[in-house]
Amino acid sequence: MSPFKTLLIAASFAFATLAIQTPYAEAQGSTIITVDQNRVLRESAGGQDIQRKLQAIGQTIQSEIQSEQAALETEGRALEGRLANKSEEAIRADTALVSQMQSFQRKQQAFVQKRQIRQQELVQTEQNALTEFNTALTPVLEQVLAERGADVMMARSSLIAVNPSLDATDLVITKINSAKPSVTVSRVRLPAQPAAGGQ
């Protein structure tokens, strides 16, 4: 299920924002280093830990959704069989069939809502984990900035080209591996929303 792709690195990695992400115009005349934030998340022990745990949670959620979806598909096929070769008038006259159709429609609506909630849970779970990771990353970035004697640290993704000697990504990864080798990834549980009009 495509909404459960485990880690949307480019979209969701909120690279720690210090005064180190400075527009290029302000950085002229300063000593600059760069960091590839996608590599930090992708290659660091903590980032990989997030990915593994999110993948496991995503698979659990997908299993929950798939089992319910399969049951709905089975019920839908049975309902189609009952509707086959019946005119609209005959369907309307069959109160039991109308009731079954209405019940199935309510189940479909509830399933769509549940799937959306599960997607939101996974997104919030990811955001919480990344917040914890970024909290640990901020002092690491400050240390690297000081150790490299730089005034400005810029995200590699914001630059078209850069001298490799300015890249401090490896040092950041080494330090964050020591500071945060694992990250808490607890599945967020959101309350179910009441169905419109009740059940």
Secondary structure, DSSP 8 states (H G I E B T S, - for coil): -GGG-S--HHHH-----STTS--HHHHTTS-EEEE-HHHHHHHSHHHHHHHHHHHHHHHHHHHHHHHHHHHHHHHHHHHHHHHTT--HHHHHH-HHHHHHHHHHHHHHHHHHHHHHHHHHHHHHHHHHHHHHHHHHHHHHHHHHHHHTT-SEEEEGGG-S---GGGB-HHHHHHHHHHH-S--------------TT--
